[in-house]
């Protein structure tokens, strides 16, 4: 008779593997990371890895899905907030905080390479959908509150806000001298000016 699975232990093991894989992808890129390297860093055997993630594409998809879930949780945590502009700026801060993980810049490059895999591309699209779904009601509310420009549609406002954030993340990935902890103030200021009526 098989042993019952402890859901909490299962989740913790899964997150441990994801963390090890993120470190490997950041250090060696997507193509340079092997499942054996993930196993070594996680301190597990290949059978354990394959029980959770049959391929490294599966691990990459899991990392992106976790990011989408964290985005959803961020917006859920803002539900009681009143000032829409504050929430939009808090989202920019949230993304800047994520960029301060030492692995973030190299991981972004690994994701770009992995995006050639259909499942990774689908996970990226879903993450973007989650972000837009989270931002939309706050941009709408900000317009109603008179705190956000109305000369652009809601969709275009979100696209430009994401272009600013994605540019910030791109600089974090591509320019070693770009310090996200220092530049986050400029990101926030730039988005604030862009959103102003």
N, C-alpha and C positions, 0 to 999 in steps of 0.2 A: 504494500500500500504506500503511495507517495506521501511524503511529508507535507503538511499544510504550509503554504507560503505566507510568511509574515509580510503584509503589504508595506509596512513602514521600512522594514529591512530591505525589501525589494526596491523601493523608491530610493533609499539612500545608496544602495549599490549602483543603481542606474545613474544617479547624479554624480557619483564618484567616477564612473567610467566617462561620463560626459565631460567632467572637469579635466580628466587626464587627456582626453581626445582634443579638447580645446587647446590645451598646452602644447600638444604635439603638432596640431595644425598650425598654431602660431609660430612654433619654432622651425618647422620643416616644410611648411606649405601643405597643400592638399595632396599633390602628387608625391611629395617626399615623405609622407606619413604612411606607415604600414600598420596593419592591425597588430602585428607583433610589437611594434613600438608602443602602441596604446596599452597593450597588455602589460608590458614591462613597467611603464610608468604607473599604471593602476595597481600593479602588484597582483594580477590575476592571471589565470590560465586562459588559453584561447577558447576552450569550451565555455567558460563563463562569459567571455565577451560575446561569443556567437549566440549564446542564449538570449542576450539582451539586444545585440545589434549584429545581424548577419554580415554586414559589410561596413566599410568606413563611410560609404554614402549614407547608410542608415544612421550612423552616429552624427554626421553633419546635419542631416535633416532633423534629428532630435535636438541638436543645439539650436537650430533656427526656430523650431517649434517652441522650445523653451523660451526663447526670446519673444516670440509672439504672445505666449502666455503671460510673461512678465509685463509686456505692454498692456495687455488687457487688465491685469491686476493694477497697474499704475492708474489707468483711467477709472477703474472701479473705486480706487481709494480716493479719488477726487470728487466723488458724487455729491458730497455735502458742501463743496465750495460754492461760493456765490459769484466771485469775480472771474469771468472767463479769461481775461488777459493773464491773470495770475496763474491759471491752470496751464495755459499755452506756454508761458515762460517756464513753468515748473517742468513741463515736458521737455523743453530744450535743456534744462538743467539735468534732467534724468538721463538724457542721451549723452550729455557731456560727462556725467558721472561714470557712465558705462565705458566711455573712451579712456578713462583714467586707469582701467585695468591694463597692466603692462602688456598683456597678450593681445589687446584689442587691435592695435594697428596691424600687426602681422596676420591676425585672424581675418581681418577684412580682406586682405589680399588672397588668403586661402579660399574665402567664399567666392570671390570673383572667378577663380579657376574652377571651383567645384560647380559653379552655376551652369556649366555645360551639360551637367547631368539633369535630366528632365525632372526628377523628384526634388532635387535641390532648387531648381528654378521655380517649381510649384510652391515649395516652402517659402521661398523669398517673396513670391507674389502674395501668398497668404499673409505673411508678416506685414507687407505694405498695406494690404486690405485692412488688417487689424489696426494699424496706425491711423489710416484715413477714417475708419469707422469711429475710432476714439476721438479724433480731432474734430470731426464734423459738427457734433452738437455744441462744442465749445466755441467754434468759430461762429456758428449761427447765433449763439447766445451773446457772444461779444459784439456782433453787429447790432443785435437788438438793444444791448446795453449802451450802445454808442461808443464803445471802447476800441472798435476795430474798423478799419477802412471798409467802405462799401463799394468802391469803384471796381473791384474785382469780384468775380463770383466766389462762392464758398470754395469750390473745387480749385480754382486758380490760387486763391489765398493759401490753401493747404499745400498745393504743389510748390509754391515759392517758399513757404516756410520749411518744407522738407528739403528743398534745394539748398537752403542755407545750412540746415543741420547736416545733410549729406556731404556738403562741401567741407564743413568742419571735420567730419569723420574722415573724409578723403585726405585732408591735410595731415591729420593725425597718423594716417597709414603711410603717406608718401613722403613726408618731410620730417626727418628726425628732430629738427630744431623746434618743431611746432609742439608746444607744451599745452595739452588740453586743460590742465588745471589753471594755467595762467590765462589762456585764451577764451575760456568759458565766459568770462565777463563780457568780452567783445561779442561773442555769439549772442548772449542774452540782450545786449544793447542793440545789436543789429536787428534782431527779430522784433524787439520792442519798437524800434523806429519804423521798421517795415509795416507792422500791424497798425501803427497809429493812424487815426482818422485824418 
